[in-house]
Amino acid sequence: MGCIYETIIRPMLFKMEPEQAHDRGRTALMALSKVPGLCSLLRACNQVREDNPVKLFGLEFPNRVGLAAGMDKDGEFARAIEALGFGHAEVGTVTPQGQPGNPRPRLFRYPEQRALINRMGFNNKGSEAMLQCLSKDYPKGKRKMPVGVNIGKAKATPLDHAVDDYVASFRTLADQADYFTINISSPNTPGLRELQTKSFLRDLLTTLRDENRSYAKKLGHQPHPLLLKIAPDLTYAEIDQIVEVLLDLDYNGIIATNTTIARPRGFTSSETGGMSGGTDIHKRSNDVIDFIHRSTEGKLPIIGVGGIDSVESAGEKMDAGASMVQIYTGWIYRGPFFAKVLAQALKSHGEDWI
Ligand SMILES: Cc1cc2nc3c(=O)[nH]c(=O)nc-3n(C[C@H](O)[C@H](O)[C@H](O)COP(=O)(O)O)c2cc1C
């Protein structure tokens, strides 16, 4: 099937303008999501279950491969993602109100590097729209895999009010999220990455932790797992400071990494935005994962993401210290059943990484 995708379907899609092809893919996934019977059939064929579910942050994941944030920005086709063999989906990044994102063109393809550059700018329909989609089409309690909600700051919100955006989306989506990811690392929202600096970060993460605790207390259940997603472009000293705050505040994990603003040597395109896919980001995110894993002695669970385009590269993320992986660009290049292939391969090596 991967062969048909790479020889027939991908060349057809790649003849289209990149965002148009992306939109076609999304439309197909949304259509699939609306046919529960077909999803169940596909799930029966594709879902990979580890012999024992992967237990992380108090949740159970059927396998170790998730869809990274940005593909399903509005939580519109998580059911289809489950049917294609993924073990979790991260939806978003969502902001409290919808916003159009940056002007097009804002997505660029580099097949030679198996990479993309995007400067989408958090185009999304807003947290209320996501709540409607998830509660109607893929409600909590009826899922076979966890859904994480990735929350961010709107373009128009000044940095010193950023926390209000995160809290607003948290409140709207708390009933439908299995975990939350706080995204402070996308390069396409002006100022967002400044939230990674220690002074902003401690305040932001403390407020969200307290919000989470009082939400859980009110409803009499466990707080949601909270994760932070970081950029690959940080120095080790900056990563150290972030990790210290996460451990201090009892955060449940870290996602390493988002896209990079760096470019491979000899790369000639001058498009701005975050680069994903390819060997450079793969290596850089591995280094970040390895650094965090060693400096915390494995105490902070890591979801590894960046440049996975083969079973080997997924294995390298796990070897570096990740507990699970996510994919995005590799999925575009390798096709809809790539998650299943990875999940099966990681399953057969499972005992190496528990
Ligand atoms: C088109 C596109 C849009 C993205 N949008 C988001 C986003 O909204 N939020 C986020 O946290 N990451 C976003 N990402 C980053 C991915 O989740 C992932 O961290 C990154 O692409 C590295 O993984 P990859 O090399 O497997 O693509 C986006 C990536 C791409 C390619």
PDBQT file of the ligand as one rigid body, heavy atoms in Angstrom, charges set to zero:
ROOT
HETATM    1  C1  LIG A 401       2.306  22.326   8.067  1.00  0.00    +0.000 C 
HETATM    2  C2  LIG A 401       2.715  22.174   9.496  1.00  0.00    +0.000 A 
HETATM    3  C3  LIG A 401       1.956  22.776  10.489  1.00  0.00    +0.000 A 
HETATM    4  C4  LIG A 401       2.314  22.623  11.825  1.00  0.00    +0.000 A 
HETATM    5  N1  LIG A 401       1.532  23.200  12.796  1.00  0.00    +0.000 NA
HETATM    6  C5  LIG A 401       1.834  22.998  14.102  1.00  0.00    +0.000 A 
HETATM    7  C6  LIG A 401       0.996  23.523  15.110  1.00  0.00    +0.000 A 
HETATM    8  O1  LIG A 401      -0.038  24.138  14.849  1.00  0.00    +0.000 OA
HETATM    9  N2  LIG A 401       1.369  23.309  16.409  1.00  0.00    +0.000 N 
HETATM   10  C7  LIG A 401       2.485  22.604  16.764  1.00  0.00    +0.000 A 
HETATM   11  O2  LIG A 401       2.756  22.428  17.947  1.00  0.00    +0.000 OA
HETATM   12  N3  LIG A 401       3.291  22.090  15.800  1.00  0.00    +0.000 NA
HETATM   13  C8  LIG A 401       2.987  22.274  14.506  1.00  0.00    +0.000 A 
HETATM   14  N4  LIG A 401       3.796  21.738  13.539  1.00  0.00    +0.000 N 
HETATM   15  C9  LIG A 401       5.032  21.041  13.948  1.00  0.00    +0.000 C 
HETATM   16  C10 LIG A 401       4.847  19.522  14.040  1.00  0.00    +0.000 C 
HETATM   17  O3  LIG A 401       3.908  19.169  15.008  1.00  0.00    +0.000 OA
HETATM   18  C11 LIG A 401       6.193  18.835  14.375  1.00  0.00    +0.000 C 
HETATM   19  O4  LIG A 401       6.608  19.233  15.655  1.00  0.00    +0.000 OA
HETATM   20  C12 LIG A 401       7.298  19.198  13.373  1.00  0.00    +0.000 C 
HETATM   21  O5  LIG A 401       6.783  19.274  12.070  1.00  0.00    +0.000 OA
HETATM   22  C13 LIG A 401       8.463  18.201  13.384  1.00  0.00    +0.000 C 
HETATM   23  O6  LIG A 401       8.014  16.913  13.051  1.00  0.00    +0.000 OA
HETATM   24  P1  LIG A 401       8.099  16.279  11.556  1.00  0.00    +0.000 P 
HETATM   25  O7  LIG A 401       9.503  16.469  11.077  1.00  0.00    +0.000 OA
HETATM   26  O8  LIG A 401       7.687  14.840  11.734  1.00  0.00    +0.000 OA
HETATM   27  O9  LIG A 401       7.126  17.042  10.732  1.00  0.00    +0.000 OA
HETATM   28  C14 LIG A 401       3.464  21.860  12.186  1.00  0.00    +0.000 A 
HETATM   29  C15 LIG A 401       4.213  21.257  11.169  1.00  0.00    +0.000 A 
HETATM   30  C16 LIG A 401       3.849  21.391   9.850  1.00  0.00    +0.000 A 
HETATM   31  C17 LIG A 401       4.682  20.711   8.798  1.00  0.00    +0.000 C 
ENDROOT
TORSDOF 0
